[in-house]
Amino acid sequence: MKHKGLYPLIALFAALAGAYLLFANATLSGNPFISKAQGLDDIEKLEDLIIINGLEMSSNRPIDDSPLSVDGSIIYDDEFDAPSQRVKSSESTIASKKSSSPRPAEIMAALKKEDARWRIHKHRIRKGENLWAIAHRYGVSHSLIIRMNEITDPDMLTAGKQISVPSRRDFSNSAKRNVATRTAIAQKTPERHPSAYTGKRPGTRIDGEIARTASPVNDLESDTKDRSSHPEAVRSDSPVRFSLQWPLRGKITSSFGKRTDPFTRKKAFHCGLDISANVGTPIKAASSGRVIFSGWKDGYGKVVIMKHEHGYITVYAHNNKNFVSEGDSVDAGTIIAESGMTGAVTGAHLHFELRKYLTPLNPVRFLR
């Protein structure tokens, strides 16, 4: 009986301890601009894995190797998703059967029921191709290709493997025309990726305001006449609906486009911007989105990869520390890491990339 008065004190202590733990957990898990994303389906998880595995800082191959491209000149802005809208009704029929996991034959039957032109094309994946470039070529969504081939692992989409792609396009009559057109355009198209025309020279200081005029990058000569002659090339008058904040302020030491690799001394395509920054400089999310990877990746070192609306991806590499985790939903301007010199680097800087799924885009076109 003499201990009876201790029970309320013990209960009060337990309540205070629980409140403290909740507060500590909220504090350690980040700031109020970071939360956990909910409810990802299997296809979206697989899509994230394909993106993470497919990222390369530099590439020795064309940016896009599909027949619809002009020496890598197609830049997939929001229009990239347009082909998906043409099969929206067909795919909704398939999606309604998702719980019963329809087999490829059932998927094809559902498509043909709505449009008899649907047929299967056998496509052998070429070096440098990715899921979204293939989907764009055939005018379907990437999720339909995933379901049709029952893809469960990114390794199922490696070069040399054959996949079945449903499409309503007739390639038999257009194959020769595509080859002839591509050959003719290749003779006129500059070697450099057209999106590299708009940007700042290495050594330019970022001050928060970017000039809206086109300028040559590295050793590239600006040729506006050549740009305007190709409808697939980047158009300065086309509206860009997706915009980014600068992740940090510093000097651009290496631009987007072809350059001499500092390690191999060979020409390669640099898929992002290098921005000089002292170790420990805060790195901010360039746009609101979801963290799909935070950790170590060969070449990139400690890296944060974020996914944004309409399939845009931003990459923040060579970090000293990462402050976010996979699954975090982050607001634009939130500090997600601090700069460093991890991975393949010659000095401290931020390697920053913008992609449409896996297709590299020039970040300067979108930065505000």
N, C-alpha and C positions, 0 to 999 in steps of 0.2 A: 504493500500500500504506500510505503514511503516513496516509491519511484513513480507514483501515479502522475505527479506534476511534471515528470520528464517527457511524457508522451507528446504533449502539445509542442514542446520545444524541439523534439526530434522531428515531428511532422513539419514544423516551420522551417527547420534546417534543410530537410529534404526538398521542400518546395523552393527554397532559395537556391539550393544547389542545382535543381532542375532548370530554374530560370536562367542561372548563370551559364549552364552548359548550352542552352538554346541560344543565348546571346553570343557566346563564344563561337558556336558553330556558324551562326549568321555572319559574324565578323570575319572569321577565317575563310568562309566560302566565297568571299568577295564583297563587292559593294552592291548597293541596290540596283545598279544597272546591269547586273549579271544574274541570270536565273537559269534553271534547267529546262531544256526543251522536252516536250512530251510527245508520245504517240507516233514514232517513226515506224513505217511499214517496212517489210522485208526488201522491197524493191528500192526504196530510198536508202536503206542501209547499204545495200549492194552498190548503188550508185556512188555513195560516198567512198566506199572502198576502192572502186575503179578509179575515181578521181585521185585519191591519195596515192595509190600505186603508180598511176600514170604520170605524175608530175616529174618534170625534169627542168633543172635550172637553165641548161643550154641544150640545144638540139642541133644535130648535124644533118637532119632531114627536113623536108619542107614542112611548114606549119600545118598545112592541110593537103592531103594527097588524094582527095576525091575528085572525080571527073567534073564536078560542078565548080571546082575552084579554078582560079587563074594564077598559077604559080604561087599558091598560098595566099591569094589576095582577098578571099572572102572573109569578112569580119562578121561574126555572128553576134549581132546585137539582139534586141527583142524579136526581130523578124525570124531569128533562128527557129523559134517555136511555132511559126506559122504552119508548117506542114502537119504538125500534130493536131491543129484545129480542124484540118480537113477530114480527119478520121475520128473525130471526137465522139460522134454518135456510135460508130462501130466499136470503139474501145469501151464505151460505157456499157454496151451489151456484155462484153467480156468481163469487165470489172464487177458486174452484178453477180457473176459466177465465181468470184474470187474465193469465197469460202469453201467451195467444192474443188478448188485447184484444177481448172480445166486443162485437159491435155492439148498438145499442139493441134491435133486433128479437130478437136472441138472448137478451138480458137479460129481455125481457118473456116470451119463450117459457119460459125457466127458471122465472120466477115463476108463470106460469099452470099449469105442470106440477105445481107443489106446491099451488096454490090457485086455482081457476077464478074467484074473485072479483076477482083483480087486474085493474085496468084503467088506462088512461092518462087523466090529467086535464090539460087545457091550462090553465096558470096564467100570467096576466100579472102580472109583479112590480110591486107598488105602491111608492110612495115610502115609505121607512122600513122596508120589509121586508128581511129578510136570509135567507140560506140556511137557518139553523137554525130560524127562525120558520116558514118554509114547510114544512120537514121535520116539525116538530111538528104543524102543522095537518093534514098528510096521514097522519101516523102512520108515517113511514118515517125512515130514517137519511139524513143529509145526503150521505154517500158514495154512496148509491144514486142520488140526484138528480144528483150530479156525473157518475157513470158513464153514466147514462141519457141525459144531454144532452151528453156528451163535452166537458165544460167544462175548458178549459185556461188560462183567464185570468179574473181577477176582473171585468173589464169585461163579461163575458158574463152577469153577474147584476145589471146596472143596471136601475133602474126603467123600466118600459115594455116590457121585453123579455118574450117568451113562452117558457116552458119546458114540457117534458113531465114530469109527476110521476106515477110509479106509486103506486097506493094501493088498499087493499081497502075503504076507507070509501065509503059511499054518501051523497053530498052532496045528491042530488036531493030527498029527503024532509025533510031537516033544514035546508035553506037558510032557509025562512021562519021556522022555530022559532028559529034562531040569531039572525036579525035582530031578532025580537020580544024575545028574552031579552036581547040586548045593549042594546036601546033601554031596556028596563025597568030594567036594572041601572045604566045610565049616569045615570039620573035620581037614583039613590041614592049613586053612587060619588063620593067627594071628588075634587077636581081634581088633588090631589097624588098622586104615586106612593106606594102604600101602604107600600113598604119604607122610605120616609122617616120613618115614624112612630117607628122605633126608631133612636135616635142621640143625639148630643150637640149642644148648641147651639154656634154659632160663638162662639169665645172660651173654650171649655172646654179645660182643660189636660189633656194626655195624661200619665198617671203610671204607665201599665203595667197598671192595674186599671180595668176599665170596669164601671160600674153596669149591672145586668141589667134595669133597669126602663125601660119605654117613656117617651119624653118628646117633646114637640112640637119640630119643627125649624123655625127661622126663624119665619114668621108663621102656621104651620099649627096648627090646634087639634086635639088628640088626640080621636079618636072611636072608642073601642074597640068600641062597639056596631056601628058600620058595618063595622069590620074583620071581626068574627066572623061577620057575616051572609053573607060571600062566601067560599066554599070555595077559590076561586082565589087569594085574597089571602094575604099573608104571615101565617103563624100562629106566634105566639110559643112555642107548645107543640110545634111540629114540630122534630125534632132536626136540627141542622146538623152534617153529618159532615165538612165541610171547614172548617178554621180557619186563621187567619192570625196572624202576629206583627206588631206595629206596626213599620213600616219606619224610623221615627225618632220621637223625642219632641218635641212642640211644641204650639202652640196651634192648634186648628181654626179657621181664619178663614172658611171657606165650606163648608157642609154639602152632602151629597148631596140633590138635589131641585131644585125650581124656585127660581129666584133672578133678580135683575136683573143682566143681563150688565154687567160693569164697563166694557166698551168700547162696546157698542151701546145701553146703557141700556134694553134691551127684556127682557121676561120670557123665560127659556130654562131648559131642564132641564140642571142641572149634573151630569155623569155620574160625579163622584168627590168626594173630600175634598181641600180645600186645607189643608195643615199648615205653619204658619209655621216657618221654619228659616233660620239664618244661612247665607250662602254658604260652602260647604265642609263642611257638616255631613254625616257619613257616612250613606248610605242603605243599609239592609239588605234582602235578599230576604225577603218576607213569608212565603214558603213555598218548599219545594224545587220545582225545575222546570227548564225549558229556555228559554234566551233565544231568542226568535224574531225580535227586532229590537233593534238598538242603534245609534242614530244620530239624525239630525235629521228631525223631522216637523212640518209647518206647524201652528202654534198650540201644539204641545207643546214645541217647542224640542228640546234634546237629551233623548232619552227612551229608556228601557229597557222592553221589553215581554217578559213571561215567560208561558209556558204551563205549567199544572199538571195534575194528575190530573183526570179527569172533565170536561175542557174548560174549566176555570177559567182566567181570564187576569188578570194583574195588570200595571198600568201605572205607571211612575215617571217623571214629566215635569218639565221646566224645569231639568234638571240642569246643573251647571257642568262636570262631567266624568263620563264613563261608564267603568267599569273592566271591563266584560264585553263579549263579542262574540257575534254571532249563532252559534247552535249550542252555546254553552256550557251544560253541565248544572251547576246551582248548588244548593247546600244552603241550607236556611232559615237566616237569620241572617248569611249571607255579605254583606260589603260589596260592592255592585255599582255604586255611583255616589256622587257628592257633590252636595249640593243647590246650586241656583243660581237664576238668574232669566232663563233663555233662553226664547225663544218669546214668546207673548202673555201678559205678566205686568205687574202693577202694583207688584210687590215680590218679594223673595226668599221662595220657599216650595216645598214639594213638592206637586205635584198627583198624587194616588194614586187609582187606579181598580181595581175588581174587576168582572169580567164573567163571564158564562157564555157562552162563545163571544163573540158581539157584544152580548148583552143586559146592560146595566148593572145591577149589584146594589149595594145599600148596604153598603160595606165594614164599617161598624160592627157589622152583624149577625154578622160572621165573625171579627172581631178579638178576640184574647184577651190 
